[in-house]
Amino acid sequence: MAIPSYAQSLDTMVTTALETMSKDPINALTESGEKFLKAAATNGRVFVVNDAESVRHPILYGHGEDSSLYVPDTVSGTADVNNLGAAASEILTQAIFFMQAGTRNINFPQSQPAGNLIDYVSTVVRANMMKIFNEEEILFAQGIAGGSSVPGSPVAKDPMTTDASYSAGYPMSLRAIFQSSSAPTSIETDGNTTNESFANVKTDDIAKWQPTYQATTSATHATLFADLQSAILSASFSEVERPTHVYMALGSFEKMLSLLRASAALPDPVQVDMGKEGTIPFGGVTLDWSRYMDKGSAWDVFPDEDTTATYPILGINWNSLRLNTVRAGSPGSDNLGFIRQLGDMQAHPLKTNLFKRIEWKRQWSIDNGRRSFFSLGDATAAGYTSIA
């Protein structure tokens, strides 16, 4: 099928629109991302990295050899106390997060009206970009490909090549941060995955690589304030290594609003506007919700796996969680976008459409320990099983 003569002009307009939007991903993320992508952009956690097989973060897990404390002007030393006699240890390892790619076609009708089509082309490109980011939001929140928005069935996608789903091209999911999706070994049938590596790091070797699990004191939200405050404090280790946001299902968020309005001596205008922007300040963090999180057994992450349907209440450290996007475009460009165009405008072989094929590469990663990420659970009550 021959490409119409105006294909070059159309190709130029699509290229211009793609470059404009992909060079300014923050606005697109803010407009398209509902919660997680928007938070990443707002908190400055969207990074442009060079194209590579993986992103590696050095993880500090020790302090080397011990310091020697001594009395000045003392000539003789003490055995096994001097630095040269102390046991030295490596204090760094690397967390490895493999890069994943996505691709799609942007389609246009073969026959178009004459005139300036830049507004039409820009709108089509913008719609495709918004869909890409919405799919990325769902992929992170649920680990489900194809843009499904069915809540309550999140799947863990680990940053490990041994994870079949991860190897298929799905990036790391939210649930994977709190629980490994690799199959427990025969001696770990209780769901304890501390002996398994996450991004090439074993939590048994590095304690700070294990997420924080806070026990609930009730299967209902009756003790929500106390449980949540305890979890925030337990997962706070420094100004950088601490939870910054707490995400939950809409039902839990509405319950939080109800409890705050009922128990807090606040002026009426404050009570009315509480939660108006979709978030609530609490205990030094921001409480938020996601429509892609709902009650399900998948959120029963400790101590057993997938046994009791529970409401997710998860603490995220946006000082550590980050979204890495690979730069694409001409190496001579000052502002390289993250969308790569694969060839020129092409004619669809089976339909009267023209299409432009695009590709992007990205990965979620953690550049600090996971202990500042927390989830609420309990050995007997799994988590919050009721909104009561």
C-alpha positions in Angstrom: 0.0 0.0 0.0 1.5 3.3 -1.1 1.7 6.0 1.5 -0.2 9.2 0.5 1.8 12.2 -0.4 0.9 14.0 2.8 2.5 11.3 4.9 5.7 13.2 5.3 3.9 16.3 6.6 1.8 14.1 9.0 5.0 12.3 10.1 6.6 15.7 10.8 3.6 16.8 12.9 3.6 13.6 14.9 7.3 13.8 15.5 6.9 17.4 16.7 4.1 16.5 19.1 5.9 13.5 20.4 9.1 15.4 21.0 7.3 18.3 22.7 5.4 16.0 25.1 8.2 13.5 25.8 10.7 16.2 26.6 8.3 17.5 29.3 7.2 14.2 31.0 6.4 15.9 34.3 3.4 17.7 32.9 2.2 14.6 31.2 2.7 12.5 34.4 0.9 15.1 36.5 -2.0 15.2 34.1 -2.2 11.4 33.5 -1.0 9.8 36.7 -3.7 9.4 39.2 -1.7 8.8 42.4 1.7 7.0 42.1 3.0 8.6 38.9 1.8 12.0 40.0 3.4 11.6 43.4 6.7 10.5 41.8 6.7 13.6 39.6 5.7 16.0 42.5 8.4 14.6 44.7 11.1 14.8 42.1 11.5 11.1 41.8 11.3 10.7 38.0 14.8 10.3 36.6 16.1 10.2 33.1 18.9 7.6 32.8 21.1 6.3 30.0 20.0 3.3 28.1 21.3 0.2 29.7 20.2 -3.4 30.6 19.7 -2.5 34.2 19.8 0.3 36.8 22.2 -0.3 39.7 22.0 1.4 43.1 24.8 1.0 45.6 23.3 0.0 48.9 25.1 0.8 52.2 24.6 -1.9 54.7 27.5 -1.6 57.2 30.3 0.7 58.5 33.5 -1.2 57.8 35.8 -2.0 60.6 35.3 -0.6 64.1 36.9 2.5 65.3 39.7 2.3 67.8 39.4 4.4 71.0 42.7 5.0 72.8 44.5 7.2 75.2 46.9 9.7 73.6 50.7 9.3 74.1 50.3 5.7 75.0 53.1 3.8 73.0 51.8 0.3 73.4 48.6 -0.9 71.8 46.0 -3.6 72.7 45.6 -6.7 70.6 42.4 -7.0 68.6 41.6 -3.4 69.3 43.9 -1.6 66.9 42.4 -1.0 63.4 44.8 -3.3 61.7 43.8 -6.1 64.1 40.1 -5.5 63.7 38.0 -7.5 61.2 37.3 -5.4 58.1 34.2 -5.9 56.0 32.8 -4.6 52.7 30.0 -2.1 53.4 28.5 -1.8 50.0 26.5 -4.0 47.6 24.4 -3.2 44.5 20.7 -3.5 44.0 20.0 -4.4 40.4 16.8 -3.4 38.6 16.5 -4.6 35.1 15.0 -2.2 32.5 11.7 -3.0 30.8 10.3 -1.7 27.6 6.9 -0.9 26.1 5.7 -0.2 22.6 2.5 0.8 20.8 1.2 2.2 17.5 -0.3 5.7 17.2 -2.9 5.4 14.4 -4.3 8.0 12.0 -6.9 7.8 9.3 -5.5 7.6 5.8 -8.0 10.2 4.5 -7.9 13.5 6.4 -9.5 16.9 5.8 -7.3 19.6 4.3 -6.0 22.4 6.5 -3.9 22.7 9.6 -4.0 19.3 11.4 -1.5 20.1 14.1 -4.3 20.4 16.8 -5.8 17.1 15.8 -2.4 15.4 15.7 -1.4 16.8 19.0 -4.6 15.6 20.6 -4.2 12.1 19.3 -0.6 12.0 20.5 -1.7 13.4 23.9 -4.4 10.8 24.2 -1.9 8.0 23.6 0.5 9.4 26.1 -2.2 9.6 28.7 -3.2 6.0 28.1 0.5 4.9 28.4 0.8 6.6 31.8 -2.6 5.2 33.0 -1.4 1.7 32.1 1.9 2.4 33.9 -0.1 3.5 37.0 -2.1 0.2 36.9 1.0 -1.9 36.2 2.7 -0.4 39.3 -0.4 -0.6 41.6 -1.5 -4.1 40.5 1.2 -5.7 38.4 -1.5 -6.5 35.8 -0.8 -5.9 32.1 -3.2 -4.8 29.5 -4.6 -1.8 31.4 -7.0 -3.8 33.6 -8.4 -1.7 36.4 -10.0 -4.6 38.4 -9.1 -4.0 42.0 -8.3 -6.5 44.7 -6.1 -8.8 42.5 -2.6 -7.3 42.6 0.3 -9.5 41.4 3.8 -9.1 42.6 6.4 -8.4 39.9 9.9 -8.5 41.3 13.0 -6.9 39.9 14.5 -10.3 39.3 15.0 -12.2 36.1 13.8 -15.4 37.8 10.3 -14.0 38.0 8.5 -15.2 34.9 6.1 -12.3 34.8 8.9 -9.8 35.3 10.9 -11.5 32.5 7.9 -11.1 30.3 8.4 -7.3 30.4 6.3 -6.1 33.3 8.1 -3.6 35.6 8.3 -3.9 39.4 4.9 -3.7 41.1 3.9 -2.1 44.4 3.1 -5.4 46.0 6.6 -6.7 45.2 8.1 -4.0 47.5 6.4 -5.5 50.5 6.6 -9.2 49.6 8.7 -11.2 47.2 6.8 -12.9 44.4 9.3 -15.7 43.9 8.2 -19.1 45.2 9.3 -19.7 48.7 11.7 -22.6 49.2 10.6 -25.9 50.8 11.6 -24.7 54.2 9.8 -21.4 53.8 6.3 -22.7 53.3 5.0 -20.2 55.9 5.6 -17.4 53.4 8.9 -16.1 55.0 10.9 -14.9 52.0 13.8 -13.3 53.9 16.2 -15.9 52.4 15.3 -14.9 48.8 16.9 -12.1 46.9 15.1 -8.9 45.9 17.0 -7.0 43.2 20.0 -9.2 43.8 20.1 -8.4 47.6 19.2 -10.9 50.2 17.3 -9.6 53.2 19.0 -12.1 55.4 22.3 -10.4 54.6 21.1 -6.8 54.9 18.5 -6.2 57.5 17.5 -2.8 56.1 16.5 -4.5 52.9 13.5 -6.1 54.7 10.2 -4.1 54.7 8.7 -3.2 58.0 5.6 -5.1 59.1 3.5 -3.6 61.8 1.1 -5.8 63.8 -2.5 -4.6 64.0 -4.3 -4.8 67.3 -7.7 -5.3 65.7 -9.1 -6.9 62.6 -11.3 -3.7 62.2 -10.3 -0.1 61.8 -11.1 0.6 65.5 -7.4 0.9 66.3 -6.5 2.5 63.0 -4.9 5.7 64.5 -2.7 3.7 67.0 -1.7 1.1 64.5 -0.8 3.7 61.8 1.1 5.9 64.1 3.1 3.0 65.4 3.9 1.8 61.9 5.1 5.3 60.9 7.4 5.6 63.9 8.7 2.0 63.5 9.6 2.6 59.9 11.3 6.0 60.5 15.1 5.8 60.8 16.2 9.3 59.6 14.9 12.3 57.8 15.6 10.6 54.5 14.9 7.0 55.4 11.3 7.3 56.6 7.8 6.8 55.1 6.5 10.0 53.4 3.1 8.7 52.1 0.6 6.1 53.1 -1.7 4.6 50.5 -4.9 2.7 51.1 -8.1 1.6 49.5 -10.9 4.2 49.2 -13.0 2.5 51.9 -10.1 2.8 54.4 -9.6 6.4 53.4 -13.2 7.3 54.0 -13.1 5.5 57.3 -10.1 7.6 58.3 -12.0 10.8 57.4 -14.9 9.6 59.5 -12.7 8.8 62.5 -10.9 12.1 62.3 -14.1 14.1 62.1 -15.7 12.2 65.0 -12.7 12.3 67.4 -10.9 15.5 66.6 -12.0 18.9 68.1 -11.7 20.7 64.9 -13.7 23.8 63.6 -16.5 23.0 61.2 -14.8 24.5 58.2 -11.7 22.3 58.7 -13.9 19.2 59.1 -15.8 20.0 55.9 -12.7 20.5 53.8 -10.7 17.6 55.3 -9.8 15.3 52.5 -11.0 17.8 49.9 -7.8 17.5 47.9 -7.8 13.7 48.2 -5.1 13.6 50.9 -4.9 13.9 54.7 -1.8 15.0 56.7 -1.3 12.6 59.6 1.8 11.9 61.8 4.2 13.7 59.5 3.1 11.8 56.4 0.5 12.2 53.7 -2.4 9.8 53.6 -3.7 9.0 50.2 -5.8 6.4 48.4 -5.9 4.7 45.0 -8.8 3.3 43.1 -6.6 0.4 42.0 -6.2 -0.8 45.6 -9.0 -2.7 47.3 -9.6 -5.5 49.7 -8.1 -8.8 48.6 -6.1 -11.7 49.9 -3.1 -10.6 47.9 -2.5 -7.8 50.5 -2.1 -10.4 53.2 1.7 -10.2 53.0 2.7 -11.3 56.5 3.2 -13.8 58.0 1.3 -16.0 55.5 0.9 -15.3 51.8 -2.5 -14.8 50.2 -4.7 -16.4 52.9 -7.0 -13.7 54.2 -8.7 -10.9 52.3 -7.5 -7.7 53.9 -7.5 -4.0 53.2 -4.1 -2.7 52.1 -2.5 0.1 54.2 1.0 0.7 52.8 3.7 3.2 53.8 5.9 4.4 50.9 9.1 6.3 51.1 9.3 8.7 48.2 12.8 9.5 49.2 13.8 6.0 48.0 11.2 4.9 45.5 11.9 6.2 42.0 10.8 5.9 38.4 13.6 5.7 35.9 12.9 6.5 32.2 15.4 6.0 29.4 16.3 9.0 27.3 15.6 8.6 23.6 16.2 10.7 20.5 19.1 12.3 18.8 22.3 12.2 20.9 23.0 15.8 19.8 19.8 17.1 21.3 19.9 19.1 24.5 16.5 17.8 25.7 16.1 14.1 25.0 12.6 12.8 25.5 11.7 9.3 26.8 9.6 8.2 23.7 11.6 6.7 20.9 10.1 6.7 17.4 10.6 3.5 15.5 10.8 4.5 11.8 8.7 6.8 9.8 4.9 6.9 9.3 3.8 3.6 7.9 0.7 2.3 6.1 -1.3 -0.4 7.9 -1.2 -3.5 5.7 -4.8 -4.6 6.5 -6.6 -1.3 7.2 -6.9 2.1 5.7 -4.8 3.6 8.5 -1.4 5.1 8.9 0.5 4.5 12.1 3.6 5.7 13.9 5.3 3.1 16.1 6.9 4.3 19.4 8.8 2.7 22.2 9.7 3.6 25.8 11.9 2.1 28.5 11.4 2.5 32.2 11.8 0.8 35.6 10.8 1.4 39.2 13.6 1.1 41.6 14.6 1.6 45.2 17.9 3.4 46.0 17.8 3.0 49.8 16.7 0.2 52.1 13.1 -1.2 52.2 12.7 -1.0 55.9 11.2 2.5 55.6 8.3 0.9 53.6 5.7 -0.6 55.8 2.5 -2.6 55.7 0.0 -3.4 58.5 -0.5 -7.0 59.3 -0.8 -9.5 62.2 0.0 -13.1 62.9 -3.7 -13.8 63.8 -5.7 -11.2 62.0 -3.7 -10.8 58.8 -4.7 -7.2 58.5 -7.8 -5.1 58.4 -10.6 -7.4 57.3 -13.4 -5.0 57.9 -14.0 -1.3 57.5 -16.1 -1.2 60.7 
